[in-house]
Amino acid sequence: MDFVWVAIGGFIFIAFTLEAITGFGSIVIALALGAQLVPIEQLVPVLACLSVVMSAIMVWRHRSHIDHHLLLRTVLPGMALGTALGYAARPMLDAVLMRQLFGVLIVWFASRELWRLRHAHAPVARPGWLSQTWVVLAGVTHGLFASGGPLLVYAASGMAIDKARFRATLVSVWLTLNTGLTLAFWMDGRLQPAWPKAAAYLPVIAVGIATGEWLHQRFSEARFRLAIYALLCITGILLTLPK
């Protein structure tokens, strides 16, 4: 691997460590940082493969906390529909436009969460149909970028779910959807060139999971979320700039 992919390995470690803490963010953070060095379309298959490995481990470790009713009745159907729509739309979108739209999405989400943390603003319950709409839109962004986390977190903020169930249910979603995306990438030929890089990063994922689990038990989640959203905001702005 050349220096660029070594640097991306560092981004992957940071991103997947943060997901082990919070239950989301690995792909969106790794993409936001890595897209400064290589095209998004080269990164997505690699990160989707790695997410399957990480999610499988996390699901097994925290399986007792999964909210199966929420997962099977609300989240997975909407996310699956949206993911299919986003995946089908990928060939019709310009790569530069995709990168900039992705940056706008990240800035919107990160700014909103930073404002909420700054003002100690509690999530407001919203109608079920509206939460379901956001779930479908999260699926669309997942099909486009393998990064449905930001919008799914926004959708879940209006649902009554505690921290442990939230994390376990989210990683169950990523395991299901990214397994499907990985199979789709294999069928359309994008997985084959990405597989050697994904395999090389498996030790990075193992260290990231161990580090994230250790940190999850010892530090305030609020501080980690603050760091995540600040980093996302900066990288999102960078993504929107013309190259």
C-alpha positions in Angstrom: 0.0 0.0 0.0 1.2 3.5 -0.8 1.1 6.4 1.7 -2.4 7.4 0.8 -3.9 4.1 1.9 -1.7 4.0 5.0 -3.2 7.4 5.9 -6.7 6.0 5.2 -5.9 3.2 7.6 -5.4 5.8 10.3 -8.8 7.3 9.4 -10.4 3.9 9.6 -8.9 3.3 13.1 -10.4 6.6 14.3 -13.7 6.1 12.7 -14.3 2.5 13.8 -13.1 3.2 17.3 -15.7 6.0 17.5 -18.4 3.6 16.2 -17.5 1.1 18.9 -18.2 3.8 21.4 -21.4 5.2 20.0 -22.9 2.6 17.6 -22.6 4.7 14.4 -20.3 6.9 12.4 -17.6 4.6 11.2 -18.2 4.9 7.5 -19.4 8.5 7.5 -16.3 9.6 9.3 -13.9 7.4 7.3 -15.5 8.6 4.1 -15.4 12.3 5.1 -11.7 12.1 5.9 -10.7 9.6 3.2 -12.5 11.4 0.4 -9.8 14.1 0.7 -7.3 11.6 -0.7 -9.2 9.2 -2.9 -12.6 9.1 -4.7 -15.6 8.1 -2.6 -16.5 5.3 -5.1 -13.1 3.6 -4.3 -13.7 3.9 -0.5 -17.3 2.7 -0.2 -16.7 -1.0 -1.0 -13.7 -1.2 1.3 -15.6 0.4 4.2 -18.7 -1.6 3.6 -16.7 -4.9 3.9 -15.0 -3.7 7.1 -18.3 -2.6 8.6 -19.8 -6.1 8.1 -16.9 -7.6 10.1 -17.2 -5.0 12.9 -20.9 -5.1 13.1 -21.0 -8.9 13.3 -18.6 -8.7 16.3 -20.6 -5.9 18.0 -24.0 -7.6 17.4 -22.7 -10.8 19.0 -21.2 -9.0 22.0 -24.3 -6.9 22.6 -27.1 -9.1 21.3 -29.1 -9.0 24.6 -29.7 -5.3 24.1 -31.1 -5.4 20.5 -34.6 -4.0 20.3 -36.0 -6.6 17.9 -39.4 -5.0 17.6 -38.0 -1.6 16.6 -35.4 -3.3 14.3 -37.8 -5.6 12.4 -41.0 -3.5 12.4 -39.7 0.0 11.8 -36.0 0.4 11.0 -35.0 -2.4 8.7 -38.0 -2.2 6.3 -37.6 1.6 5.8 -33.8 1.4 5.6 -33.9 -1.5 3.1 -36.3 0.4 0.8 -34.2 3.6 1.0 -31.0 1.7 0.4 -32.3 0.1 -2.7 -33.4 3.5 -4.0 -30.0 5.1 -3.2 -28.1 2.2 -4.8 -30.2 2.4 -8.0 -29.6 6.2 -8.2 -25.8 5.9 -7.9 -25.0 5.5 -11.6 -27.1 8.6 -12.4 -25.3 11.0 -10.1 -22.1 12.9 -10.8 -19.2 11.9 -8.5 -18.3 15.6 -7.6 -22.0 16.4 -7.0 -22.3 13.3 -4.8 -19.2 14.3 -2.7 -20.6 17.8 -2.2 -24.1 16.6 -1.3 -22.5 14.2 1.1 -20.6 17.2 2.7 -23.8 19.2 3.0 -25.5 16.3 4.7 -22.6 15.9 7.2 -22.5 19.7 8.0 -26.2 19.8 8.5 -26.2 16.8 10.9 -23.1 17.8 12.8 -24.2 21.4 13.2 -27.6 20.3 14.5 -26.0 17.9 17.0 -23.4 20.5 18.2 -26.2 23.0 18.8 -28.2 20.4 20.7 -25.3 19.5 22.9 -24.4 23.2 23.5 -27.9 24.1 24.6 -28.7 20.8 26.3 -31.7 20.5 24.0 -33.6 17.3 24.6 -34.9 15.4 21.6 -38.5 16.1 20.8 -40.9 13.2 20.1 -42.3 13.3 16.5 -45.1 11.5 14.7 -44.4 7.9 13.7 -44.9 8.7 10.0 -42.3 11.4 10.2 -39.7 9.2 11.9 -40.4 6.5 9.3 -39.8 9.1 6.5 -36.4 9.9 8.0 -35.6 6.2 8.2 -36.3 5.8 4.5 -34.2 8.9 3.7 -31.4 7.4 5.9 -31.6 4.3 3.7 -31.2 6.4 0.6 -28.0 8.0 1.9 -26.8 4.5 2.9 -27.4 3.2 -0.7 -25.5 6.2 -2.0 -22.6 6.4 0.4 -23.0 3.4 2.8 -23.5 6.1 5.4 -27.0 6.1 6.7 -26.0 6.8 10.3 -26.5 10.6 10.5 -30.1 10.5 9.3 -30.9 7.3 11.1 -29.6 8.9 14.4 -31.8 11.9 13.6 -34.8 9.6 13.1 -34.1 7.6 16.2 -33.8 10.8 18.3 -37.6 11.0 18.2 -38.1 7.4 19.4 -38.1 6.2 23.0 -34.9 4.1 23.2 -32.1 4.0 25.8 -28.4 4.2 25.1 -27.6 0.4 25.3 -30.6 -0.6 23.0 -29.7 2.3 20.7 -26.2 1.1 20.0 -27.0 -2.6 19.7 -29.9 -1.9 17.4 -27.9 0.4 15.2 -25.1 -2.1 14.7 -27.7 -4.7 13.8 -28.9 -2.4 11.0 -25.4 -1.9 9.7 -24.7 -5.6 9.7 -27.8 -6.4 7.7 -27.6 -3.5 5.2 -23.8 -3.6 4.6 -23.9 -7.4 4.1 -26.4 -6.7 1.3 -24.3 -3.8 -0.1 -21.2 -6.0 -0.1 -23.0 -8.7 -2.0 -24.2 -6.0 -4.5 -20.6 -4.8 -4.9 -19.5 -8.3 -5.5 -22.2 -8.8 -8.2 -21.4 -5.5 -10.0 -17.6 -6.1 -9.9 -16.6 -3.3 -7.4 -15.8 -5.7 -4.5 -13.0 -7.7 -6.2 -10.4 -4.8 -6.4 -11.4 -3.6 -3.0 -11.1 -6.9 -1.2 -7.3 -7.0 -0.7 -7.4 -3.5 0.9 -10.3 -4.5 3.2 -8.4 -7.6 4.3 -5.3 -5.6 5.0 -7.3 -3.4 7.4 -8.8 -6.2 9.5 -6.2 -5.9 12.2 -7.0 -2.1 12.4 -10.6 -3.0 12.9 -9.8 -5.4 15.7 -7.7 -2.8 17.5 -10.4 -0.1 16.9 -13.1 -2.3 18.5 -11.0 -3.1 21.5 -10.1 0.5 22.0 -13.6 1.7 21.5 -15.1 -0.8 24.0 -12.4 0.2 26.6 -13.1 3.9 26.1 -16.9 3.4 26.2 -16.6 2.1 29.8 -14.3 4.9 31.0 -15.2 8.2 29.4 -18.2 10.5 29.0 -20.1 9.7 25.9 -21.1 13.4 25.7 -17.4 14.4 25.2 -16.9 11.8 22.5 -20.0 13.0 20.7 -18.8 16.6 20.9 -15.5 15.5 19.3 -17.2 13.4 16.6 -19.6 16.2 15.6 -16.8 18.9 15.5 -14.7 16.6 13.3 -17.7 15.8 11.1 -18.5 19.5 10.7 -14.9 20.4 9.6 -14.6 17.4 7.2 -18.1 18.1 5.8 -17.1 21.6 4.9 -14.0 20.3 3.2 -16.1 17.9 1.1 -18.3 20.8 -0.2 -15.3 22.8 -1.5 -14.4 22.4 -5.2 -11.2 20.6 -5.9 
